[in-house]
Amino acid sequence: MKEVIILRRALTIMVAVIIVFSLAGSVLAADKPKSTGGMNFVAGTVKTIDAAAKTIVITAQSSEVAIVWNDNTRVTSESAKKTIADIKAGDIVATVYKEVEGKNVAGSITFKNVSK
């Protein structure tokens, strides 16, 4: 009879240890940033755009992010077909970009709201 009680206690302790370690792993994993393959995301309001320099400055919350576009940058819109030439100060855009040689190079720019 004592052997059964000892086995039950041992089994209960093992299950408790497994649960604690699995929960601890989940908590630790939640604190780590998720890898996006080196890509970053910013959404905000266009502050300035310089077509000659192919640069757009986006104000997001309390910071500004300068983004450079190139011929490989995709431009999309939620409502109509748009191009880089359609971007104006005050537009709301979302951009996926990657830092390349110290510059934030846009992979895509999506219009969220186009000024009239």
N, C-alpha and C positions, 0 to 999 in steps of 0.2 A: 504494500500500500504506500509506503514511504517513497518507493521508487517511482510510482505514478505521479505523486505530488511533485517530486523533484523534476521529473521530465516535463510536467506542465509548466512549472516555474521557469525552467530553462527555455522552453518553447516560447513562453510569453515574453521573456527577456529578449530572446533573439528577434521576435517580431517587432518589439518596441525599438530595438536598435536599428533594424532595417528601416522602419518608418522614420525615425529621427534622421538617419543619413539621407534618405530620399528627400525629405523636406528641406534639409540643409542644402542639398545640391540644387534644389529648385530656387531657393532664396539666393544663393550665390550666383546662379546663372542669370537671375533677373537683374542683378546689379551690373553685369557686364554689358557694354554697348554691343548692339547687334552689328555684325559685319555687313556692309552694303557693297562689298567689292571695291572699296575706295571711292564710291560715289557719295555725294552730299546732296541735300535738298534744302531749298529755301523758297518760301512763298511770301509775297509782300507786294508793296506798291512801287511802281517804277518811279524813281526820283529823277534820273537823267538817262539819256541815251545819246551815244555818240556814234553815228553810223560810220564815219571815217575811221575811227579807232576800233570799231566793232565791239564797243563796250556798253554795258547797261549797268546802272547802279540801282539795286533793289533795297528798299527800306523794309526791314522785317523786325517787328517789335521795336526794340530800342537800338538796333544796330543796322549798319549798312553793309551790303555785300556787293563788290564789284565783280561782274561776270563778263567774260569775253566769249563771243561766239565765232564760229568758223563755218566753212561750207558743209561740214558734217552735222551741224546743229539742226535738229528737227524742231519745227515750229508747228504747234497745234492749237486748236481752239475748241472750246466746249460747244460753240454754236455755228461758226462759219469758217470757211477757209481763210487763213491769215498767213502773213509772211512777216519777216523781221521788220520790213518797212512800215507795217501797220502798228508797231509798238509806239506808244506815246507816253509822256510823263503822266502819271496818275492812273495808268492801267494796273490792274491786279494780275500778276503772273506767278506761276510756279516754275521753278527751274531745278533740273537735276544736273549737277556739275561735278567735275573732278579737278583736283589741283594738279596742274602740269607745269613744271618749271616755274613755280611761284605764282602762276595765274590760275584763276578759277574758270575753266573752260566748260561751257554749257554743252551737254549732250542733248538736252531738249528744253524748250521753253513753251509753256502752255498758258494761253490767255484764259484767265478766269472771268474777266469783265473788261470789255473794251470801251474806252472813253469815246464820246461822240464828238 
